[in-house]
Amino acid sequence: MPRLWNDTIQAHRAAVRDAILDTTAALVADHGLLSVSMSQIAESTGIGRATLYKYFPDVEAILFAWHERQITAHLAQLEELCDQPGDAGQRLDAVLEAYAFISHDRFSHDHPGPELATLLHRGAHLTRAQQHVHDLIKDLLTKAAATGDLREDIPPDELATYCVHALGAAGSLPTKAAVRRLITVTLAGLRPPS
């Protein structure tokens, strides 16, 4: 098969898959998890049911794939911030701020709803992602500690755990201003004691 044809087929499959994920998330957000069927997803996506079943066996599988895509995009965003120019302290601040807003936004209008938290947040993919975030933060903390800008009485591994849990609380805050205050308090906890 010619390369151009193969690339076109792959692009089409990726576009259909993304449309299925986006449509399912929107339907669940509008109607609730238990009210969405594979028939509704196929119809709303503009594909046949047989085509839909070639991609996914059920609604739950679609939602796990949607969630994994979201997590992958968030990790890419954090990795990009880790690699940006500037000293380790600046990159750490940027990563922690981004992580806090990711945590806050996970229940925004783009998310299919809080009823999915139990379903989506129990998979091994989430455990791996949380460990990845922890490791990114730990690496930046280790680099920032070398400059003397961070407290030295607590190991970077423990500080990374503190950051992940503290900023994960942003998901329950009502406003972006509250998230900014949480970021300020978390960053203050990383500084050397006076």
N, C-alpha and C positions, 0 to 999 in steps of 0.2 A: 504494500500500500504506500503511495507517495507520502512524503513527510508533511506537505501542506495539508493534504486530506486528513491525515492522522491528527495534526494539530487542530484542525477545524472541528473534528469530532470530539476531541478532548475538551476544547473550549465550550462546545455546545453542551456536553455532559456536565461540565462545571457550572455553566449558567443555569441549567435545569435544576441541578442539586441546590444551588444557592436560592433559586426561586422557591423550591419546596421548603427549605429551611425558613426563609423569610415569611412565606405564606402561613406556615404552621405556627410560628411564633405570634404572628398577628391574630390568627384565629383563636389561639389559646388565650391571648390577652383580652380579646373581645368577648369570648363565650365561655371561658373556663376550660380547664384540662379535660374534664369528663364529658364535655359536650362536643368535642371535635372528633370527627371520624375521618378515615382515610378517603372516603368518597367526597367529603367536603373539601379536603386538602387538594385532591386531584382536580375537582371542578374549579376551585378558586385559583389554582396554579395554572389552569388551562391545559392540562394534560389528561390522558386517560388513566383510569385506575390501574390497568395492567402496566403502564409505564411507571407509575408511582411505585408499584410493588417491585419493579426491577431495581429501584434505588433503595427502598427501605421496607422492612417487613411490617412495621406498625408505627403508630404515633409516638410511642415512647422512644423508639430508635431515632426518629427524626429529631425529637427534642434533645436527646443526648448529643447528636451530631451538631445541632444548633449551639448547644452549650459549649461543646468542645471548640467550635469555631470562634465563639466569643472569647474563651479563655486564651486561645492561641493568639488572637489579635491583641489582647491585653498584655500578654507576655512579650510580644514583639514590641509593643509601645514601651514597656519598661526596659527591655534590652537596648532599645535605641537611645533612651535617656542615659543608660549606663555608659554607653559608648560615645556620648557627645563630648565636645571639647570642654575644658575647664578642670578645676581640681576635684579631687574625690569628694570633698565636702559639698561643693556645688551640685555635683551629680547626685550625691546622696539626698540632698534636699529635694531635687527635682523628682527623683524616683519615689520618695516618700509622699510627696504631694500628689503625684499621679496615682499612686496606689490608693491613697485615701479617697480621691475622687472616683476611681474605679469602684471601690467598695461602696461609695455613696450612690453612684449611678446604677448599680446593678438592679435596683428596684425602681428604676425610672420607667417612663412610658415605653421604652424600647424593649423592656424585659417582659416576657409573657405572664408575669404575675408572681406574687409571693407564694401562691399555693404550689408552685413548682420547686421551691427551695428544698423540700424534703426529698423529692425525686431526683433532682439534678445534682445536689450537693453530697451525694453518698458514693459517688463513683471513684474508682482509682485514679481517673484522669484529674480529678480535683486535688487529690492528695499529692500527686506528682507536681501539679501546678503550684500548690502552696509551698512545697519544698523548693521549687525553682525560685519563687519569689524570696523565700527565706535566704537561699544561697546568694542571690543577687545582692540583697541588702547586706548580708554578712560580709561579702567581698568588698563592698563599698565602705562599710564600717571599718574593716581592717585597714584599708588604704587611707581612710580619713584619720584613723587613730595615729598613723605614722607622722602626721603633721602636728599632732598635739591639740587638735581642735575638738577631740572627743574625750569623754571620761575614760580613764584607764583602770578604774576599780572594778569594772564589770567586763567579762570577756565578750568579744564581738558576737559570738554565737548567741549568748543570752540577750544582748542588746537587739539582735535581729529578731528574736522571738518576741521581745517587748514591742518592737515596731510593728510587726505583722499583726499582733493581737490588738494593740492600741488603735492602729489605723483601720483595722477591720471593723471597729465599732462605728466608723463613719457611715456604714450601711443603715444604721438605725437613727441617724441624725436627720432632722427635718429640713435644714437649710444648708446652702453652701457656706454661709457665714459661720455656722456651727462647725462645719468640717474644717474651715480655716483655723478656727480656734483650737480644735483638736490637733491639727498639724503643729501649731505653735507650741502647744503643751508637750507634744511628743518630742519635737526637736529640742526643747529646753531640757528634757530628761536625758538627752544624749550628751549635753555639754558638760565639761568638767565642773565639779562642784566648786562653788566660790569659797 
